[in-house]
Amino acid sequence: MIPHLSHGYSEAPQRLDGKFMPHLFCIVRDSRYLRGHQHIPFTNMKQQERLQFVGIIPARYASTRFPGKPLATLAGKPVIEHVYRRVVEALGSAYVATDDDRIAQAVERFGGQAVMTRADHKSGTDRIAEALEKTGREVDVVVNVQGDEPFITTRQIETLCHCFDDEQTQIATLGKPFESMEAVENPNSPKIVTDLKGFALYFSRSVIPYIRGFEQTDWLSHFPYLKHLGIYAYRTEVLREITQLPQSSLEKAESLEQLRWLQAGYRIKVGITNEETVGIDTPEDLVRAERFLNERA
């Protein structure tokens, strides 16, 4: 657990079906620790001291490429349990937002908290917004960790939270430097271009920017390409607003939901991480995740 955050939450495993349940709150208490912390510096202590965070993990059973993946076994535990425990380690508490009783029951069995949501949501963002409303509580920032990211780290979640040191941040996400040009060229790994203050200018499946005058195989040595990692945090009022937005032309073109928000004028701060993540979208990814675990053991 992050030592400079204090937490309030219910220890009892519960499922929330529209009834009130205590939410996680994280408030900075020890400014001395933060000022000495080198990962993400504090730029606005007064702002951060009054922020309250809640972690919500969207999890669907009906995945096209890997049905039931939240319940797939990884190192003897469901994938969703790995994600849940990592978020709890970072923030102190978490909810799983799901539309499937099997996932909710699995969460309860390992002592977690589940929020039942509608089945017709088009995105995890919409599911999170409904789950937040069902808690009946108001918080400042909602942290969204996908249910297929079992290797998300405390440091990555902390980096995401520290993006809100900047009062201009409305949405936060993470980027990781690419390590090979082959990876940069993969359209399944979206690229991010940011301004000098770390706010996103654009996300694309194409290789951006184009480096004129050099062979593409050598571009990575001339520009620090950033890979987008699908973890987000939103100010609560912004979360409610973006779920009301229609699909945008850029979103449809690239099939990237965050372009809807960017095109509507929302400011997305990009925190930088050097830690690798292994998302699970297919059965083959699960095998790769097992190998990743064994290599780290």
N, C-alpha and C positions, 0 to 999 in steps of 0.2 A: 504494500500500500504506500502511496506517495506520502512521505512524512510531513509535508507542509500543508496537508489538507485535513480538515476534520469532517466527519461524516455523521449523518443521522439516517437510520433506516431500520426497517423491521427485520429481525432475525428469522422470524417464522416463515417457512415456505408457504406461499399462498398463490392462488390464481385469481386474477382480477377480472370479473365479468360485469363491468360497469359500476362496481362499488368502489368506495374510497380505499386506498392503500397508501401508507406513508411512502414518500419518495426519497430518493437519495439527495442529500445536499452536501456540497463540498465547498468549504470556505477557507480561504487562506488564513492561517493563524501565525505562522512563524516567518516573519519577513527576513529574519537574519539568515535562515536556511536558503531562501530564494535568492537573496542578493549574492550569496556565495555559490549558487548553483550555476554551472557553466553551460548547461545544455540549451536553455532558452532564458535569456535575461528578462527581468521584470522591468517594464517601462512605465507602468501605471499601477502602483500599489493600491491606491484608493479604489480604482475601478475593480481590481481583482478581488479585493477584500469583501465586496458585497455581492459577488456573483454566486449563484447557486446552479449546480450542474445535476443532470440526471442522465444515466446511461440506458439506452434502449437498443435491443438487438432484434431486428426483424428476421423472422425465420418462416419460410414456406415449405410445405411438403411437396407440392406439385411442381417441382422443377422439371423443365423440358429435357435437359441434358442428363440430369441425375436425380430422378424422383427419390424423395426421402433422404436427401443428403444430410440434413441436420441430425438425423438419427444414425447415420453410418458410423461404424465403429473405427476409432482411431486410437491406437495404443490402449485398447480395452475400455474406452469411454466414448459416448456419443460425441460427434463433432461439436454440437451445440454446447455441450458441457465444457469442452476446452475453451470455447469462446467466452462463455459466461464467466468461468473462473478467472480468466485473464482480465476481463473488464472489472470484476469485483476486486481483483488484486490492485488494479490501478485506481479505481474510484471508490471502492468500499461497498458498492451495491449495484445491481443491475436488474432490468426486466427483459424478458424475452417476449416480443410481440408476435403472435402467431394466429393463424386461422384454423389450426388443426389440433384436435384433442390429443392425438398421439404425441405431438411435440410438447404440448402443455403438460401432459402426464409425465413425460420423460424429464422435463425440467423440474417438476415437483418431486420426483423420485430422488434426484440428486440434491434436493434442498434449495432449489432456485425459485424465482418468482416469475410467473407467466401472466401475460395480459392477452385475453382473447379479443381478436379483431375480426372485421368483416373479411369475406373471402374475395371480394371483387376489387381490391385495390390494384392499381396499375403499377405502383412502385413501392419500394420499401419506405420512401419518404412519406407517402400517404399513410402507410400502416403505422409509422412512428407517430404521426400527428394524431391519429385516432387513439393510439395507446396512451399518449400523453394526456389527452382529454379525459380518458377513463380513470386516470389517477386522481382527478379532481383537484389537483394542486398546480400552482404556478411556480415555474422555475425560470432562470435567466437563459440557460444554455442547455440544449439537448445534444448529447453525444450519440452518434449513430455508428455502431460497429456491425458490419454484416455478419450474418450467422454462419458464413462459410470461411471465416478468417481465424482459424484456430491458433495462429502464431502471432497475432497482434501483441505488442509488448507494452508494458507499463510506460516506458519512455516515449513510445509513439503516441499513446493517449495523452500523456503529459504535454508533449509538444503541441498536440492539437488544442488542448485547453489553453495553453499559453498564447495562442494566436489571438485570444480575446483580451489580452493586455492592451491591444490597440482598439480604441473605442470605435474606429471606423470599420472594424471587422463585423460583417453580418453573418457570413458563413465561413467555415474553415475546413480545410482538407489537407492531405499530405502529399508530398512529392519525394521521389527517391532518384538520385542520379543514376542514369543508365551506365552499364559497364561494358556493353558491346554494341557495335553498330547493327548487328543482326537483330538484337532485341529492340533497338530504336525503330527498325523498319517493320516490326510486327504490328499490324493494325489492331490487334487485340490488346496492345499496351498503349493506351492513350498518352499523348505527350502534353506537357503544360509549358506555356510561355508566360512569364510574370513580368511585372514592372519592377522598378528599383526598390520599391517598398515591400515586395513579396506578394502583391495582389495579382491574381490571375488575369491575364489579358485574353487568353484563349486556350481551349483544350481541343486536341485533334487526334484522329487516328492516323493522319498523314504525318510525315516527318517535317516538323516545323521547329526552327526556321530552316529555310533553304540556304545552304552555304555556297555562295557564288565563287567560282574560280578554283574549286577543289573537287576532287573525286569524292563521291558520296561515301565510299568506304573509309574515307579519312575525316569525315565531318566531326566525329566525336572528339577528335583531338583539337578542334577549333571552337567548339561550343559545348557547354555543360547541359546536355539534354536531360530533361526531367520526366520520369515516369509517374503517372498519376496513380495513387493508391486510393481505393474506394472506401475510405473512412471519412465521415463528415461530422461537423458539429454546427448547430444553428442557434442563433438567438431565437427565443421562443416566438416572439412576434413575427420574425421573419419566416420561421417554419410554417406558421399559420397562413402567411401570405403566399408563399411559393406553392403551396398545395392547391391554391385557387387559380394558378396561372395555366393558360392553355399551352399546348405544345407549341414550340417555336420552330421557325424554319431551319435554324442551325441544329437544333436538337434532332429534328427529323432527318437532316442530311447526314449527321455523324452518328446518330443513335447514341447520344450522350446526354443524359438528363440534366447535368449541371450546366449545359449550354442554354437551357431554358432560363435558368436563373441569371446567368451572365448576360444574356441578350436583353433581359428585362431590367438590367442596370444594378443588380445586387453585387456587392463587393465580396469577393471570395479570397481570403488570405490563405496562402500556401505555406505550411510548415515543412521543413526539410528533415528527412530521416535518412540514415545510412543503413538501417536494418532491413533485411529482406523479409518479405511475407510470402506465404504459400497459400493462396486461396484455393478452395475446392469447388470446382464447377463440374467435374466429370469423374467417373470411377478411376480413370488414369491419374487424375490429380490426387486422389486419395492414396494411391500407391506411392506417388512422389512425396506426399506428406509423411507417410510412414518412413520413407527413406531419409527425409529431412530430419525427422525426430531421431532416428538411429544415429545419424551423423553428428547430432548435437549432444547425444548421450555420453 
